[in-house]
Amino acid sequence: MAADAATLTVPGPQGERSVRISSPTRVLWPEAGITKLDLAEYLIAVGDAFVAANGDRPVSLQRFPGGVDGEQFFSKNPPKGAPEWIRAVTVTYPSGRSHPQLVIDEPAAAVWAAQMNTIVFHPWASRAEASDLPDQLRIDLDPQPGTGFAEAVPAALALRDLLVEVGLTPFVKTSGNRGIHVYAPIEPEHEFLDVRHAVIAVARELERRMPEQVTTAWWKEERGDRVFVDFNQANRDRTMAGAYSARALPWASVSCPIEWSEVESVDPRDLTVRTVPARLAERGDAWARMADHRGRIETLLGWWERDLADGLGELPFPPDFPKMPGEPPRVQPSRKNAANWEE
C-alpha cells in the first residue's frame, strides 16, 4: 500500500518544484478542521507575498508535529534532509555563537517547511547577507490582560503618526492574536543595539503622549491594563511571527498585513488560513511596496541620547541574553532589596 502522501506543484522564480507532503490529512487545527495539506496549499496561495515579506532573511521555524494542541519546538538550523535548493546563512547570536539558519527564497521552501510541521515562521529583521544590520524597525504593541485589539488600535495610530514625524514610513499587520505589529523599513546601516535604542526612544515618546494607555514597563507587575510596547523584540535573534504566517491559535489565524485605513474596523479573528488567500487576491498585498520606503533612524537615536542626558538609561534585556552594558539589575521591582539591588 502506498504511503499516505500528496505531491504539490509549487511555482516559483526557478520554475515549478514538486514538494511531497506526508500525512496530508493530519489535522493541525482541530477546532478549525484545517489539515497539513490545507496549510501547504495556503502557503502556495499566498506564496509571492509571503516570500516578499519573509524571504532573504534568516528564519526560525516553530514546528508542531502533533498540531497546535501538541508539543512544539523551534528549529534554527536547517532541518536534516533539506533539498539542495534550500539556502542557509550563518548568523551570530547574542551569546556570540554562530550557526546557520534557513533562508526562504521561494514559495516551495515555505511549503517544504510546512511538510516539516512548521506552522509559524519567525524571520529576522535583517537580510541574509547583512544579518548584523536590520533593515526593518519593528514594534510589537502587546495588549496586557484586561485589554485587547481594540485598545491597541489607538496606540498603533499614534505610533504611526510618531514614525511619520521622524521621517519613517510605517506599515501595519495584525499579530494574529490581540496585538498589532508596526514595521518601518530602514537603511541597513546600524547594528541591532542601535535599532533597539531607536525603538526604545519612540516607545518612550509614545508613552509620554499616552501615559494611561501605553507602557514601556518590562516587568508585568508594573504594566497594569495598558498596552505594552515590547522594545525587546528589536534585539538580535528576537523575532515576531512573519507577515502571512499562520499562528498556532485554535481558529488558525494569520499575522496579516493590512492598510492603515483598516486598523479601526478590521477583526483579526476574521483573518485566517481559510480567508486570507481570497483577501490577498482581491485587495493585493498591503506591504507590496515596503522596500521602496527605507528611512533613517538618526532622529530617533537623537531622542535616545536626549533621554540618556535626562537620566533615562538602558532598559532590561530578555533573560536569555548575557548581561549588557548599562542594563539595570534583572530583578522584579517588588523584590528589590539591599542584597540584590544597586542603583
Summary of the structure (lengths in Angstrom):
residues: 343
radius of gyration: 20.4
end to end distance: 69.9
largest distance: 72.8
contacts: 1092
relative contact order: 0.14
helix: 31%
strand: 23%
